[in-house]
């Protein structure tokens, strides 16, 4: 077959190399930060902002290009986030978007 190397398809090699690169990226970040006894407050603030930035980067395009199911899910998730933990809000949003899409919204 075309694209096989050592009996593995291109897709398998892409997954393997992506996993290796992801692992080294995470380990190198840990190794760099573990060399410091304290982290500068600006660095800590930047690292604390990463989860919100990632969620925003995932959710906003889905809302802007999606339909009513996405809009309703985000509105309810934002309201729920005022009272619930992040994991509960993620789970609730996941169940809600599946349900709304199943009924045709």
The 8 nearest C-alpha neighbors of each residue, nearest first, counted from 0:
[[1, 3, 2, 8, 6, 4, 7, 9],
 [0, 2, 3, 8, 4, 9, 6, 7],
 [1, 3, 9, 8, 0, 4, 7, 10],
 [4, 2, 8, 7, 6, 1, 0, 9],
 [3, 5, 6, 7, 2, 8, 9, 12],
 [6, 4, 7, 3, 8, 12, 2, 9],
 [5, 7, 4, 3, 8, 0, 2, 9],
 [8, 6, 3, 4, 5, 11, 9, 12],
 [7, 9, 3, 11, 10, 2, 12, 4],
 [8, 10, 12, 11, 2, 13, 3, 7],
 [11, 9, 13, 8, 12, 14, 7, 15],
 [10, 12, 14, 8, 13, 9, 7, 15],
 [13, 11, 15, 9, 14, 10, 16, 8],
 [12, 14, 10, 16, 11, 15, 17, 9],
 [13, 15, 17, 11, 12, 16, 18, 10],
 [16, 14, 12, 18, 13, 17, 11, 19],
 [17, 15, 19, 13, 18, 14, 20, 12],
 [16, 18, 14, 20, 19, 15, 13, 21],
 [19, 17, 21, 15, 16, 20, 22, 14],
 [20, 18, 16, 22, 21, 17, 23, 15],
 [19, 21, 17, 23, 22, 18, 24, 16],
 [22, 20, 18, 24, 19, 23, 17, 25],
 [23, 21, 19, 25, 20, 24, 18, 26],
 [22, 24, 26, 20, 25, 21, 27, 19],
 [25, 23, 21, 27, 22, 26, 20, 28],
 [26, 24, 28, 22, 23, 27, 21, 29],
 [25, 27, 23, 29, 28, 24, 30, 22],
 [26, 28, 30, 24, 29, 25, 23, 31],
 [29, 27, 31, 25, 26, 30, 32, 24],
 [28, 30, 26, 32, 27, 31, 33, 25],
 [31, 29, 27, 33, 28, 32, 26, 34],
 [30, 32, 28, 29, 33, 34, 27, 35],
 [31, 33, 29, 34, 30, 35, 28, 38],
 [32, 34, 30, 35, 31, 29, 36, 28],
 [35, 33, 32, 31, 30, 36, 29, 37],
 [36, 34, 33, 37, 32, 38, 31, 39],
 [35, 37, 34, 38, 33, 32, 39, 31],
 [38, 36, 35, 39, 32, 40, 33, 34],
 [37, 39, 40, 43, 42, 35, 36, 32],
 [38, 40, 42, 41, 43, 37, 44, 35],
 [41, 39, 43, 42, 44, 38, 45, 37],
 [42, 40, 44, 43, 39, 45, 38, 46],
 [43, 41, 45, 39, 44, 40, 46, 38],
 [42, 44, 40, 46, 45, 41, 47, 39],
 [45, 43, 41, 47, 42, 46, 40, 48],
 [46, 44, 42, 48, 43, 47, 41, 49],
 [45, 47, 43, 48, 49, 44, 42, 50],
 [46, 48, 44, 45, 49, 43, 50, 51],
 [49, 47, 45, 46, 51, 50, 44, 52],
 [48, 50, 52, 46, 51, 47, 53, 45],
 [51, 49, 53, 52, 48, 54, 47, 46],
 [52, 50, 54, 53, 49, 48, 55, 47],
 [53, 51, 49, 55, 50, 54, 56, 48],
 [52, 54, 56, 50, 55, 51, 49, 57],
 [55, 53, 57, 51, 56, 52, 58, 50],
 [54, 56, 52, 58, 57, 53, 59, 51],
 [57, 55, 53, 54, 58, 59, 52, 60],
 [56, 58, 54, 55, 59, 53, 60, 61],
 [57, 59, 55, 61, 60, 56, 54, 62],
 [58, 60, 62, 61, 55, 56, 57, 63],
 [61, 59, 63, 62, 58, 64, 57, 56],
 [62, 60, 58, 65, 64, 59, 63, 69],
 [61, 63, 65, 59, 69, 60, 64, 70],
 [64, 62, 60, 61, 65, 59, 66, 70],
 [65, 63, 61, 62, 60, 66, 59, 69],
 [66, 64, 62, 61, 63, 69, 67, 68],
 [65, 67, 68, 69, 70, 64, 104, 62],
 [66, 68, 70, 69, 104, 71, 65, 72],
 [69, 67, 104, 71, 99, 66, 70, 72],
 [68, 70, 72, 62, 67, 71, 66, 65],
 [69, 71, 67, 73, 72, 68, 62, 74],
 [70, 72, 74, 68, 73, 69, 67, 75],
 [73, 71, 69, 75, 70, 74, 92, 76],
 [72, 74, 76, 70, 75, 71, 77, 69],
 [73, 75, 71, 77, 76, 72, 70, 78],
 [74, 76, 78, 72, 77, 73, 79, 71],
 [77, 75, 79, 73, 78, 74, 80, 72],
 [78, 76, 80, 74, 79, 75, 73, 81],
 [77, 79, 75, 76, 80, 81, 74, 82],
 [80, 78, 76, 81, 77, 82, 83, 75],
 [81, 79, 77, 83, 82, 78, 76, 88],
 [80, 82, 79, 78, 83, 77, 84, 76],
 [83, 81, 80, 79, 84, 78, 88, 85],
 [84, 82, 80, 79, 87, 81, 88, 85],
 [83, 85, 87, 86, 88, 80, 82, 81],
 [84, 86, 88, 87, 89, 83, 80, 90],
 [87, 85, 89, 88, 84, 90, 83, 91],
 [88, 86, 90, 84, 89, 85, 91, 83],
 [87, 89, 91, 85, 86, 90, 92, 76],
 [90, 88, 86, 92, 87, 91, 93, 85],
 [91, 89, 93, 87, 92, 88, 86, 94],
 [90, 92, 88, 94, 93, 89, 95, 87],
 [93, 91, 95, 89, 90, 94, 88, 72],
 [92, 94, 90, 96, 91, 95, 89, 97],
 [95, 93, 91, 97, 92, 96, 98, 90],
 [94, 96, 92, 98, 97, 93, 91, 99],
 [95, 97, 99, 93, 98, 94, 72, 92],
 [96, 98, 100, 94, 95, 99, 101, 93],
 [99, 97, 101, 95, 96, 100, 94, 102],
 [100, 98, 96, 102, 101, 68, 104, 97],
 [99, 101, 103, 97, 104, 102, 98, 96],
 [102, 100, 98, 99, 103, 97, 104, 96],
 [103, 101, 99, 100, 104, 98, 97, 68],
 [102, 104, 100, 101, 99, 68, 98, 67],
 [103, 68, 100, 99, 67, 102, 66, 101]]
